[in-house]
Amino acid sequence: MAKKKTKTIETEPVNYWNILYWTFIFVLAAGISIGHSIYLYTLFENDRFFSHLSDLEREMSYRTEMGLYFSYYKRIVNAPSFLDGLKSIMYDDRIEAGHTINALQRFNLYPEVYLGGFYRIFKGLTKTFGWNNEVCYQINRGKLPPVNSCEGIGNLHFFYTYCVFGLAGTVLGSVFVLGTILSNTFLGGIISAAAYMYNHGHATRVQWTPPLRESFGFPVFFFQLALLTFLLKSKNEAKLGLFLFGFATLHFILFWQFSGFALFTQITCLFVTFSLKLIDRKLVSKLWNVYILALFVSYILLFGNSLTLNSLFFTGLIAFKLISLIDTKINLSGISRVVVYTLLYLMFTGGLKFAIGKSLGIQDDDHIFDILKSKFTDFATFHTMLYTCAAEFDFIPLETLVELSETYLTVLALLGLLLVVLFVFKNVLIMQKEDSQDQAHVVFNAGQLVLFMFMAWLLMRLKLFAVPQLCVFTSILVNSNFFNSTLGFKLRWKSVIFVLIIALMTYKGKENIAKQLSVKGEYSNEAQEYLFNWIEENTHPDDVFAGSMPTMANVELSTGRKVFNHPHYEDAGLRERTLQVYLFYGRKNPNEIHKNWKKLGIKYFIFEPFLCRGHKRPECTYLGIFDRVLKEDLGKPSNCDRFLPLVESNSGMDGFKPFTLVYNSPNYVVLGI
């Protein structure tokens, strides 16, 4: 009787040294992240003396959008139950008085939902076990009445900020891991982490603006980027890695409305790397499946947010899939393949976005393309000028580039980028070496760097993408294998190069850290505190207020009054509301404005005299903006010229007609409608 043959499955031996090495890397990354979190909170505390503020002062310190987002966390925390709090933000009739909106759909509020829920659980546990988690004392404030101040994780403000800085701290850990992956050595990770700290003031602003969406979204994005780089390098299709990648992608979309643009740059870089034949088709297919699944799950969790399906990310994914399906039928290689594929990709992406936007009547992201149009032409609207007159939406200034060069960041990173360009032309396009796929992760990250630098050049605010990626790319200079693949020799003195790079960066970098730590301040806004006290004592909880976007966010947060407009500008209807309010600072007839506001249900308008005064660019005063976009009103007297002298002279109520003067101070004037 013949013996039955049995199949034997050969398995690769477990590399315990590799497991030990990566365990060491992740433990080190965790330690770096914790240290960075403490550093961020130290900067935050130094700037505001946050621990010694009253809860009202803490709320007032959250300016513009920060106050808007924090108000929803406060609602969930103070609601009778978590579900009641969730319902109040899903059926919100207070933030845009006159109609009800689903704020969870509009404002990417999942961070506040998570933190509000966690805080309620934490307080329940501390109450059950009798843990003391707050220390309270009285603060004397000179002319102002003394206030009680509580600090500790049991205070809703401290719980929120601790969580924000805990998450934001992981960016440095991700930078370290990404630098380690790109350089094949933890020395590269140390270089990247040091570069980040030495250029910290340009790499993040979370220490000044904790509740912004980027404070939650960017750490998740950079973690996701490190994961993707690892998957590309290892060619690993393990379910755990893909699950973590999908989980991070999903939460990035849920946390930040800008995610669609950031992820579009990511899949564009993946597409170009695929066009260079550096990525295996099977891995590309699995990554595409994860992307599209994360997108559709986020679409459901955001209750059909129109920006999700009309994003460049979605249309880019569809274009990527279409081209990958016809890839086997197109016999192209080298430069011609990259050029043809890229043109097809851009045409499909742009065409699909235009078709979806027109067919569904989506206008919410039109202002973004209007901003880009206004930067290169004389096109201008009220909305584009609000953006382009703000420094963070201007082109990146020369001063920033000089400061980044003083730590040798730009020089070192661009040297690394030059190496990658040489590698692509020599090894991929000309010689078409098969082992070039081993460097797919490096080429992909080089593409991300190029696009991030372009984004930062267009809008200075987006340097938070470019600077960390520049830091990561300095690590290429100690990648011995990449030098060998590109230039034909290995680095023999890697440790010497490492010490030299650290020394060059430290010379100026240590001054930058000392400068950050030397900032000492204390938040105070007496005028706004008096205003809010007056509002709470003299107005009804359902009265509707209108005014500047930053102030309205704080009015809703600290007084709970209904507001007509707010700072979240990613909605076409809200942009129109804001225009109707800001017309007061132009030349429109006061009677016409009063009649319109009364029809809209506005009860009080908060006039801020300083908004009438000059901007460093004359065309960027509100009057200058309206003179450019509403030329039919030129020659009429401005409302600032009409009302400002009355405020400064405290002339009484008659001059404010048809409005009624109900509150007057040098900083804030409240007019009844």
C-alpha positions in Angstrom: 0.0 0.0 0.0 1.5 3.3 -1.1 2.2 5.9 1.5 0.0 8.9 1.3 2.0 12.0 0.6 1.6 14.8 3.0 2.0 18.5 2.3 4.5 20.4 4.4 4.2 24.1 4.8 7.5 25.9 5.1 7.5 28.8 7.4 10.2 31.4 7.8 12.0 31.2 11.2 11.0 33.9 13.6 13.5 36.7 13.8 13.6 37.4 17.5 16.2 40.1 17.1 14.0 42.0 14.7 11.0 41.7 17.2 13.3 42.9 20.0 14.5 45.8 17.9 11.1 47.0 17.0 9.9 46.6 20.5 12.7 48.9 21.6 11.7 51.4 18.9 8.1 51.5 19.9 8.9 51.8 23.6 11.3 54.7 22.8 8.6 56.3 20.6 6.1 56.0 23.5 8.5 57.7 25.9 9.2 60.4 23.4 5.5 61.0 22.9 4.9 61.3 26.7 7.8 63.8 27.0 6.4 65.8 24.1 2.9 65.9 25.6 4.4 67.3 28.8 6.4 69.9 26.8 3.2 71.0 25.0 1.3 71.5 28.2 4.2 73.4 29.7 4.1 75.9 26.8 0.3 76.2 27.1 0.4 76.8 30.8 3.3 79.3 30.5 1.4 81.3 27.9 -2.0 81.6 29.7 -1.3 80.7 33.4 -4.2 78.4 32.7 -4.2 76.7 36.1 -5.0 80.0 37.9 -7.9 81.1 35.6 -11.6 80.7 36.5 -13.6 78.4 34.2 -15.1 81.5 32.5 -11.7 82.9 31.7 -10.6 79.5 30.4 -13.6 79.5 28.1 -12.9 83.0 26.9 -9.3 82.0 26.1 -10.7 79.6 23.4 -10.9 82.1 20.6 -12.7 81.7 17.3 -13.5 78.1 16.3 -12.0 76.8 19.5 -14.9 78.2 21.5 -17.3 76.7 19.1 -15.9 73.2 19.4 -15.4 73.3 23.1 -19.1 74.4 23.6 -20.3 71.0 22.3 -18.0 69.2 24.7 -19.4 71.3 27.5 -22.9 70.4 26.4 -22.3 66.7 26.5 -20.5 67.0 29.9 -23.3 69.1 31.5 -26.3 67.2 29.9 -28.5 65.0 32.2 -27.2 62.0 30.3 -24.7 61.3 27.5 -27.5 60.5 25.1 -29.2 63.8 25.9 -26.0 65.6 25.2 -25.6 63.7 21.9 -29.2 64.6 20.9 -28.6 68.3 21.7 -25.8 68.5 19.2 -27.6 66.4 16.6 -30.6 68.7 16.8 -29.0 72.1 17.5 -31.2 75.2 17.1 -28.8 77.6 19.0 -25.7 77.9 16.9 -27.5 79.1 13.8 -30.6 80.7 15.2 -33.6 80.3 13.0 -33.1 76.7 12.0 -31.9 73.4 13.4 -28.7 71.7 12.2 -27.0 68.4 12.9 -23.7 69.8 14.4 -22.2 66.4 14.5 -22.6 66.2 10.7 -21.3 69.8 10.0 -18.5 70.3 12.5 -16.5 67.0 12.8 -17.4 66.8 16.5 -16.4 63.2 17.2 -13.4 64.3 19.4 -15.9 66.1 21.6 -18.3 63.2 21.6 -15.4 60.8 22.6 -14.0 63.1 25.3 -17.4 64.1 26.6 -18.3 60.4 27.0 -14.9 59.5 28.6 -15.2 62.4 31.0 -18.6 61.3 32.2 -17.3 57.8 32.7 -14.3 59.1 34.6 -16.4 61.3 36.9 -18.7 58.4 37.6 -15.7 56.2 38.6 -14.2 58.9 40.8 -17.5 59.5 42.5 -18.0 55.7 43.1 -14.5 55.2 44.5 -14.2 58.5 46.3 -11.1 59.6 44.4 -10.1 63.3 44.8 -9.2 64.6 41.4 -9.6 68.4 41.8 -7.9 71.1 43.9 -9.9 74.3 44.3 -8.9 77.7 45.7 -9.8 81.4 45.5 -7.9 83.7 43.1 -7.7 87.4 43.9 -7.8 89.5 40.7 -7.2 93.1 41.7 -10.1 95.3 40.4 -12.1 92.3 39.4 -14.0 90.2 42.0 -12.2 87.1 43.3 -13.1 83.8 41.6 -12.8 80.1 42.5 -10.4 78.2 40.4 -10.1 74.4 40.2 -7.3 72.4 38.7 -6.7 68.7 38.2 -8.0 66.1 35.7 -11.4 66.2 37.4 -12.0 69.7 36.0 -13.6 69.5 32.5 -11.1 71.9 31.0 -8.1 70.0 32.4 -9.5 66.7 31.2 -10.0 68.1 27.7 -6.6 69.8 27.4 -4.7 66.8 28.9 -6.3 64.5 26.3 -5.5 67.0 23.5 -1.9 67.3 24.5 -1.7 63.5 25.1 -2.8 62.9 21.5 -0.7 65.7 20.0 2.4 64.4 21.8 2.3 61.3 19.6 3.3 63.3 16.6 6.9 63.3 17.8 6.7 59.6 18.4 5.4 59.1 14.8 8.1 61.4 13.4 10.7 59.2 15.2 9.2 55.9 13.9 8.9 57.3 10.4 12.4 58.6 10.4 13.6 55.1 11.7 11.7 53.3 8.9 13.0 55.6 6.1 16.6 55.4 7.3 16.8 51.8 8.4 18.3 52.9 11.7 17.1 54.4 14.9 19.8 57.1 14.4 17.6 58.5 11.6 14.6 58.5 13.9 16.6 60.5 16.5 17.7 63.0 13.8 14.0 63.4 12.7 12.8 63.9 16.3 15.5 66.4 17.1 14.7 68.3 13.9 11.1 68.5 14.9 11.8 69.8 18.4 14.4 72.4 17.0 11.7 73.7 14.6 8.8 73.2 16.9 7.4 76.7 16.5 6.8 76.1 12.8 5.8 72.4 13.1 2.7 72.8 15.2 0.5 75.4 17.0 -1.5 72.9 19.2 0.1 74.5 22.3 -1.8 77.7 21.5 -5.0 76.3 20.0 -5.9 73.0 21.6 -9.6 72.6 20.5 -8.9 73.1 16.8 -9.7 70.2 14.5 -6.0 69.9 13.4 -5.1 69.3 17.0 -7.0 66.0 16.8 -6.7 65.2 13.1 -3.0 65.8 12.4 -1.7 63.3 15.1 -4.0 60.6 13.7 -2.8 61.5 10.1 0.9 61.3 10.9 0.4 58.0 12.7 -1.5 56.7 9.7 1.3 57.9 7.4 3.9 56.0 9.5 1.7 52.9 9.3 1.4 53.3 5.5 5.1 53.7 5.1 5.7 50.5 7.1 3.2 48.6 5.0 4.9 49.8 1.8 8.4 48.9 3.1 7.5 45.5 4.5 5.1 44.7 1.6 3.0 43.3 4.5 -0.6 42.6 3.9 -1.3 41.3 7.5 -4.9 42.0 8.6 -3.8 43.7 11.8 -1.7 46.3 9.9 -4.5 47.0 7.4 -7.1 47.2 10.3 -5.0 49.8 12.1 -4.4 51.7 8.9 -8.2 51.8 8.2 -9.0 52.7 11.8 -6.6 55.7 11.6 -7.9 56.7 8.2 -11.5 56.6 9.4 -10.8 58.7 12.4 -8.8 61.3 10.5 -11.8 61.8 8.3 -14.1 62.0 11.3 -11.9 64.4 13.2 -11.0 67.1 10.5 -12.9 68.5 7.5 -9.5 69.1 5.8 -8.9 65.4 5.7 -10.2 65.1 2.1 -7.4 67.3 0.7 -4.7 65.7 2.8 -5.7 62.1 1.8 -5.9 63.2 -1.8 -2.2 64.1 -1.7 -1.6 60.7 -0.1 -3.4 58.7 -2.7 -1.8 60.9 -5.5 1.7 60.0 -4.2 0.6 56.3 -4.0 -0.6 56.5 -7.6 2.6 58.0 -8.9 4.6 55.3 -7.0 2.3 52.7 -8.6 2.9 54.3 -12.0 6.6 53.9 -11.5 5.9 50.1 -10.9 7.3 50.3 -7.4 4.2 48.9 -5.6 2.7 45.4 -5.9 -0.7 45.5 -7.5 -2.1 43.2 -4.8 -1.0 45.6 -2.0 -2.4 48.5 -3.9 -5.8 46.7 -4.3 -5.9 46.0 -0.5 -5.0 49.6 0.4 -7.7 50.9 -2.0 -10.3 48.7 -0.3 -9.3 50.0 3.1 -9.5 53.6 1.9 -12.9 53.2 0.3 -14.3 51.4 3.3 -13.1 54.1 5.7 -14.6 56.7 3.4 -18.0 55.1 3.3 -18.1 54.4 7.0 -17.2 58.0 7.7 -19.9 59.1 5.3 -22.5 57.2 7.4 -21.1 58.3 10.7 -21.1 61.9 9.5 -24.8 61.5 8.4 -24.1 62.0 4.8 -21.8 65.0 5.0 -21.7 66.3 1.4 -18.0 67.3 1.6 -17.1 63.6 1.9 -18.5 62.4 -1.4 -17.6 65.6 -3.2 -14.0 65.5 -1.9 -10.9 65.1 -4.1 -10.1 62.1 -2.0 -13.2 60.2 -3.2 -12.9 61.2 -6.9 -9.1 60.5 -6.7 -9.9 57.0 -5.4 -12.3 56.3 -8.3 -9.8 57.6 -10.8 -7.1 55.4 -9.3 -9.3 52.4 -9.6 -10.3 53.1 -13.2 -6.7 53.4 -14.3 -5.5 50.3 -12.4 -8.3 48.3 -14.2 -7.0 49.3 -17.6 -3.3 49.1 -16.5 -2.8 45.6 -18.0 -4.1 46.7 -21.3 -1.7 49.7 -21.7 1.8 48.8 -22.7 3.8 51.7 -21.4 6.9 52.0 -19.3 9.3 54.6 -18.0 8.6 58.3 -18.2 5.9 58.0 -20.8 3.9 55.7 -18.5 4.2 58.1 -15.5 3.2 61.2 -17.7 0.2 59.5 -19.4 -1.1 57.9 -16.1 -0.7 61.2 -14.2 -2.6 63.2 -16.9 -5.4 60.6 -16.9 -5.6 60.6 -13.1 -5.9 64.3 -12.9 -8.4 64.5 -15.7 -10.6 61.7 -14.2 -10.3 63.2 -10.7 -11.2 66.8 -11.7 -13.9 65.7 -14.1 -15.6 63.4 -11.5 -15.5 66.1 -8.9 -17.0 68.7 -11.2 -19.8 66.2 -12.2 -20.6 65.2 -8.6 -20.6 68.8 -7.4 -22.9 70.0 -10.2 -25.3 67.0 -10.1 -25.8 67.2 -6.3 -25.6 71.0 -6.2 -22.8 71.0 -3.6 -21.3 74.4 -3.0 -19.8 74.0 0.5 -16.2 73.7 -0.6 -16.4 76.3 -3.5 -14.7 78.9 -1.3 -11.5 76.8 -1.2 -11.1 76.9 -4.9 -12.2 80.6 -4.9 -9.3 81.3 -2.5 -6.8 79.6 -4.8 -8.2 81.5 -7.7 -7.9 84.8 -5.9 -4.3 84.2 -5.1 -3.3 84.1 -8.8 -5.8 86.5 -10.3 -7.7 89.7 -9.3 -10.8 87.6 -8.5 -12.2 88.6 -5.1 -15.3 88.1 -3.0 -16.0 89.0 0.6 -15.4 85.4 1.6 -12.1 85.0 -0.2 -10.8 88.3 1.2 -11.6 87.2 4.8 -9.1 84.4 4.1 -6.4 86.0 2.0 -6.2 89.0 4.4 -5.3 86.6 7.3 -1.6 86.0 7.6 -2.0 82.2 7.9 -3.7 82.0 4.5 -1.0 84.1 2.8 1.9 82.7 0.9 4.6 81.4 3.2 6.9 84.3 4.2 10.6 84.5 3.4 11.2 84.9 7.2 9.8 81.4 7.8 12.1 79.9 5.2 15.1 81.7 6.7 14.3 80.4 10.2 13.9 76.8 8.9 17.3 77.1 7.1 19.0 78.4 10.3 18.6 74.9 11.8 19.7 73.4 8.5 16.3 71.7 8.2 15.6 72.7 4.6 19.2 72.1 3.5 19.3 68.6 4.9 15.8 67.6 3.8 16.3 68.9 0.3 19.6 67.0 0.1 17.6 63.9 0.9 15.0 64.8 -1.7 17.7 65.3 -4.3 19.0 61.8 -3.6 15.5 60.4 -4.2 15.2 62.3 -7.5 18.5 60.8 -8.6 17.3 57.3 -7.5 14.1 57.6 -9.5 15.7 58.8 -12.7 18.7 56.4 -12.6 17.3 53.2 -11.0 13.6 53.4 -11.9 13.2 55.3 -15.2 16.5 54.6 -17.0 17.9 51.3 -15.7 14.5 50.0 -14.5 16.1 47.8 -11.8 13.8 45.2 -10.3 15.1 45.8 -6.7 13.9 49.4 -6.9 10.6 48.2 -5.3 12.6 47.9 -2.0 12.6 51.8 -1.9 8.9 52.3 -2.7 8.3 53.7 0.8 11.1 56.3 0.3 9.8 57.5 -3.1 6.2 57.7 -1.7 7.4 59.9 1.2 9.4 62.1 -1.2 6.2 62.7 -3.1 4.4 63.6 0.1 7.2 66.1 0.9 6.9 67.8 -2.5 3.1 68.1 -2.2 3.3 69.3 1.4 5.8 71.9 0.5 3.6 73.1 -2.4 0.6 73.3 0.0 2.7 75.3 2.6 3.9 77.7 -0.2 0.2 78.4 -1.2 -1.1 78.7 2.4 1.3 79.4 5.3 -1.1 77.6 7.7 -0.4 74.3 5.9 3.2 74.3 7.0 2.1 72.0 9.8 2.2 69.3 7.1 5.4 70.4 5.4 7.7 71.0 8.4 7.2 67.5 10.1 7.7 65.9 6.7 10.9 67.9 6.2 12.0 66.7 9.6 11.3 63.1 8.7 13.3 63.4 5.4 16.5 64.5 7.1 16.8 60.8 8.1 17.5 59.7 4.5 21.0 61.1 5.0 22.0 58.2 7.2 20.3 55.5 5.1 23.3 53.4 4.0 21.3 51.1 1.7 19.7 54.0 -0.1 23.1 55.6 -0.7 24.3 52.3 -2.1 21.3 51.9 -4.4 21.6 55.5 -5.7 25.3 56.4 -5.7 26.9 52.9 -5.6 28.6 53.2 -2.2 27.6 52.6 1.5 28.0 55.1 4.3 31.1 54.0 6.2 31.0 56.8 8.8 27.3 56.8 9.7 27.9 57.6 13.3 30.1 60.6 12.4 27.4 61.9 10.0 24.8 61.4 12.7 26.8 63.5 15.2 27.6 66.2 12.6 23.9 66.6 11.6 22.8 66.8 15.3 25.5 69.3 16.0 24.6 71.5 13.0 20.9 71.5 14.0 21.5 72.0 17.7 23.5 75.2 17.3 20.4 77.2 16.5 17.8 74.7 17.6 18.5 74.9 21.3 17.9 78.7 21.1 14.5 78.0 19.5 13.5 75.7 22.4 14.8 78.2 25.0 12.8 80.9 23.2 9.6 78.9 23.3 10.0 78.1 27.0 10.7 81.7 27.9 7.2 82.8 26.8 5.4 83.8 30.0 1.9 85.3 30.1 -1.4 85.4 31.8 -4.8 85.4 30.0 -7.1 88.3 30.9 -10.0 89.9 29.1 -11.9 92.1 31.5 -13.9 93.8 28.8 -15.3 90.6 27.5 -16.0 89.3 31.0 -18.1 92.4 31.9 -19.9 91.9 28.6 -20.8 88.3 29.3 -21.9 89.2 32.8 -24.2 91.8 31.4 -25.6 89.4 28.8 -26.5 86.8 31.4 -28.1 89.3 33.7 -30.0 91.4 31.2 -31.1 89.2 28.3 -33.3 86.1 27.8 -31.6 82.7 27.2 -33.4 82.5 23.8 -32.4 86.0 22.6 -30.4 85.9 19.3 -27.1 87.6 19.0 -25.1 88.5 15.9 -21.6 89.9 15.6 -18.0 89.0 14.7 -17.4 85.3 14.2 -14.9 84.9 17.1 -17.1 86.7 19.6 -20.2 84.8 18.6 -18.4 81.5 19.4 -17.6 82.8 22.9 -21.1 84.2 23.5 -22.6 80.8 22.8 -20.0 79.0 24.9 -20.0 81.2 27.9 -23.6 82.6 28.1 -25.5 79.9 26.2 -27.4 82.5 24.2 -28.5 81.7 20.6 -26.2 83.1 17.9 -26.9 83.9 14.3 -23.4 83.3 12.9 -20.2 81.5 14.0 -16.6 80.9 12.8 -17.1 77.5 11.0 -16.9 78.7 7.4 -17.2 75.5 5.5 -20.9 75.9 4.7 -22.4 78.0 1.9 -25.4 79.1 4.0 -23.3 80.1 7.0 -21.1 82.2 4.7 -24.2 84.1 3.5 -25.3 84.7 7.1 -21.9 86.1 8.0 -22.0 88.4 5.0 -25.4 89.8 6.2 -23.9 90.5 9.6 -20.6 92.1 8.5 -22.4 94.5 6.1 -22.7 96.7 9.2 -18.9 97.5 8.8 -19.4 98.7 5.2 -21.5 101.5 3.7 -25.0 99.9 3.6 -27.7 102.2 5.0 -28.4 101.4 8.7 -32.1 101.4 8.1 -31.7 98.7 5.4 -29.5 96.6 7.7 -31.9 97.0 10.7 -34.9 96.0 8.6 -33.0 92.9 7.3 -31.8 91.8 10.7 -35.2 92.2 12.2 -36.6 89.9 9.5 -33.8 87.4 10.3 -34.8 87.3 13.9 -31.6 89.0 15.3 -32.3 90.6 18.7 -28.9 92.1 19.6 -25.8 93.0 17.6 -22.4 93.3 19.3 -20.5 96.1 17.6 -16.7 96.0 18.1 -15.1 99.4 17.5 -11.6 98.0 16.9 -12.9 96.2 13.8 -13.3 99.7 12.2 -9.7 100.6 12.7 -6.8 100.1 10.3 -5.3 96.9 9.1 -1.6 96.8 8.0 -3.0 96.4 4.5 -5.6 99.1 3.7 -7.6 96.8 1.4 -8.0 94.4 4.3 -10.1 96.6 6.6 -13.7 95.6 6.4 -14.5 98.9 4.7 -11.7 98.2 2.2 -13.1 94.7 1.5 -16.6 96.0 0.9 -15.4 98.9 -1.2 -13.8 96.3 -3.5 -16.7 93.8 -3.7 -19.7 96.2 -3.4 -18.7 99.0 -5.7 -22.3 100.2 -5.9 -22.0 101.6 -2.3 -18.9 103.7 -3.0 -19.4 107.3 -2.1 -21.8 106.6 0.7 -20.8 107.3 4.3 -19.5 104.3 6.3 -21.3 103.0 9.4 -18.0 103.1 11.2 -17.7 106.8 10.5 -21.3 107.2 11.6 -21.2 105.3 14.9 -17.6 105.3 16.1 -17.6 109.0 17.2 -20.7 108.3 19.2 -19.1 105.4 21.0 -15.9 107.3 21.7 -17.7 110.4 23.0 -20.4 108.3 24.8 -23.0 110.7 23.3 -26.2 108.8 24.2 -28.7 106.8 22.5 -30.3 109.0 19.8 -27.4 108.9 17.4 -27.7 105.1 17.1 -31.1 105.0 15.5 -32.7 102.9 14.1 -30.7 100.7 16.6 -31.1 101.0 20.4 -27.9 101.4 22.4 -28.2 98.9 25.4 -24.6 98.5 26.4 -21.6 100.7 25.8 -17.9 100.2 26.5 -14.7 101.0 24.6 -14.4 97.4 23.4 -17.9 96.2 23.0 -21.1 98.0 22.1 -24.4 96.1 22.2 -27.2 97.4 19.9 -30.8 96.3 20.2 -32.6 95.6 17.0 
